[in-house]
Amino acid sequence: MPGSSDAVRVIQPGKTYVGKQGFTYGAGVSKETAGAKQVCLNVLPMPPGAKAKVHYHKGIETIAYLLEGECAVYYGDTLEHRLVVKAEDQVYMPEDVPHAPSNESGAPCKWLVVHSSGSDQDGIVLLPDLDAILAQKSGATAS
């Protein structure tokens, strides 16, 4: 395809942005950095005690790979489910499923997050009514 090689990019570490989910991300490949259209990858460092705002990605699938540490992930219409994810585990989150990672481990963790959209900020729907439920659940299980 003529001109395709002009779109090849290397994204170097060091650039960050604040997402609607309430975190500062390490900017990776996305429509903002590389013109990606159907996929993006970003780095999410989570200090101890950090938790996302409850949200879902409208029409967008997510794969999250935990590089370091341990982290809980709450999910479901009322956050009725909880996973404990350890380093090197992968989590698949289907489109439109409410969720929120919560670092209850007492140590930092770091995720690689991939979305089936050019930007991880596409299609985010915040669910502030569920943030109180998350606070209660994550507070009850924190070490």
C-alpha positions, -999 to 999 in steps of 0.1 A, spaced: 0 0 0 17 33 -11 25 56 18 18 31 46 55 31 57 51 68 64 27 60 93 52 38 112 60 54 146 80 47 177 65 60 209 91 67 235 84 67 273 80 99 293 48 114 279 18 112 302 -19 123 302 -47 122 328 -76 100 318 -113 103 327 -108 72 349 -88 93 373 -52 82 366 -21 95 350 -12 72 321 21 67 303 11 76 267 16 47 243 4 41 208 -29 58 201 -46 80 177 -32 110 196 4 98 194 6 77 162 -27 81 144 -39 46 154 -75 39 143 -86 6 158 -62 -2 187 -43 16 214 -19 6 242 -10 26 272 8 21 306 -11 25 338 10 27 370 -12 24 402 3 34 435 -10 16 466 -45 26 475 -53 39 440 -86 30 424 -103 40 391 -135 58 388 -161 32 379 -167 32 342 -172 11 310 -161 15 275 -191 18 252 -186 -7 223 -149 -12 231 -131 -43 243 -102 -41 268 -72 -64 275 -51 -55 305 -18 -72 313 -4 -68 348 33 -62 344 41 -58 381 24 -62 415 -11 -73 424 -44 -56 419 -81 -62 424 -106 -56 396 -143 -51 404 -168 -56 377 -205 -61 369 -236 -40 369 -233 -34 407 -196 -44 410 -207 -77 423 -176 -95 410 -140 -92 422 -109 -106 406 -74 -106 422 -49 -102 394 -12 -110 398 18 -100 378 18 -116 343 -20 -123 344 -42 -109 316 -77 -97 320 -102 -95 292 -130 -70 297 -158 -72 272 -174 -40 258 -200 -23 280 -191 -40 313 -188 -17 343 -154 -21 360 -127 -5 381 -92 -16 391 -84 -10 428 -48 -14 441 -54 -29 476 -20 -47 478 0 -21 497 26 -20 469 27 -3 434 14 -22 404 17 -14 367 -6 -24 338 -3 -25 300 -38 -17 287 -50 -23 252 -84 -11 238 -101 -19 205 -102 18 197 -77 43 186 -78 60 221 -84 47 255 -105 77 262 -130 68 234 -164 56 246 -158 60 283 -190 62 304 -184 72 340 -207 56 366 -205 80 396 -233 62 414 -211 31 416 -181 49 430 -195 48 466 -201 10 462 -164 7 451 -152 27 480 -171 5 504 -160 -28 488 -124 -18 483 -122 -4 518 -136 -36 533 -110 -58 515 -79 -35 517 -49 -50 536 
